[in-house]
């Protein structure tokens, strides 16, 4: 694989991002997106380029003042299994933390990747912001088959190991 670069997306990338997302909807892991919606939110995307061609993307979508969601995580076939998705998630995690979000969430049919990134599977109701923003109007509400995943962004950094309570084990 040739060298690739990560960068923030721009409105000029909207058509390519839309094509990338649309091409991967058939895999059953993404919801359809309108090109105008992507254009409006282009600055929330991070893209991975190889020789100037976008090969992967992911969006950091605010759901509330404290929760942001990973959306439209797509890595083109030949780019998979090379750490690109991990780098995209790392970039979104860093962005979310620097913007003051307390939690990053994702909704996925295959939780394994997100668990490897430090996310935990939780009941959907624990991400009420997502339910209110998107799920209530979705035709698959209550039967979508997705896992709700969350990653606390500040809990780990708030405590030094010495501050954690000690538990006696018998």
URVEN-V486443 format. One record per backbone hydrogen bond with DSSP energy under -0.5 kcal/mol. NH is the residue of the N-H (numbers start at 1). CO is the residue of the C=O. If there is no record, write none. Layout:
BEGIN
nh:NH co:CO
nh:NH co:CO
END
This chain:
BEGIN
nh:5 co:49
nh:7 co:47
nh:9 co:45
nh:13 co:10
nh:14 co:11
nh:17 co:13
nh:18 co:14
nh:19 co:15
nh:20 co:16
nh:21 co:17
nh:22 co:18
nh:23 co:19
nh:24 co:20
nh:24 co:21
nh:25 co:21
nh:25 co:22
nh:27 co:24
nh:28 co:25
nh:29 co:24
nh:38 co:34
nh:39 co:35
nh:40 co:36
nh:41 co:37
nh:42 co:39
nh:44 co:41
nh:45 co:42
nh:46 co:58
nh:47 co:7
nh:48 co:56
nh:49 co:5
nh:50 co:53
nh:53 co:50
nh:55 co:48
nh:56 co:48
nh:57 co:74
nh:58 co:46
nh:59 co:71
nh:60 co:44
nh:61 co:59
nh:61 co:69
nh:62 co:60
nh:63 co:67
nh:64 co:67
nh:68 co:103
nh:69 co:61
nh:70 co:105
nh:71 co:59
nh:71 co:69
nh:74 co:57
nh:74 co:72
nh:76 co:55
nh:79 co:76
nh:80 co:76
nh:80 co:77
nh:82 co:79
nh:87 co:83
nh:88 co:84
nh:89 co:85
nh:90 co:86
nh:91 co:87
nh:92 co:88
nh:93 co:89
nh:94 co:90
nh:95 co:91
nh:96 co:92
nh:97 co:93
nh:98 co:94
nh:99 co:95
nh:100 co:97
nh:101 co:96
nh:102 co:66
nh:103 co:66
nh:104 co:151
nh:105 co:68
nh:106 co:149
nh:108 co:147
nh:111 co:109
nh:115 co:111
nh:116 co:112
nh:117 co:113
nh:118 co:115
nh:119 co:114
nh:120 co:150
nh:122 co:148
nh:126 co:123
nh:127 co:124
nh:128 co:125
nh:130 co:127
nh:131 co:127
nh:132 co:128
nh:133 co:129
nh:134 co:130
nh:135 co:130
nh:136 co:131
nh:137 co:134
nh:138 co:135
nh:141 co:138
nh:143 co:140
nh:147 co:108
nh:148 co:122
nh:149 co:106
nh:149 co:147
nh:150 co:120
nh:151 co:104
nh:153 co:102
nh:154 co:102
nh:158 co:154
nh:159 co:155
nh:159 co:156
nh:163 co:160
nh:164 co:160
nh:164 co:161
nh:168 co:166
nh:170 co:168
END
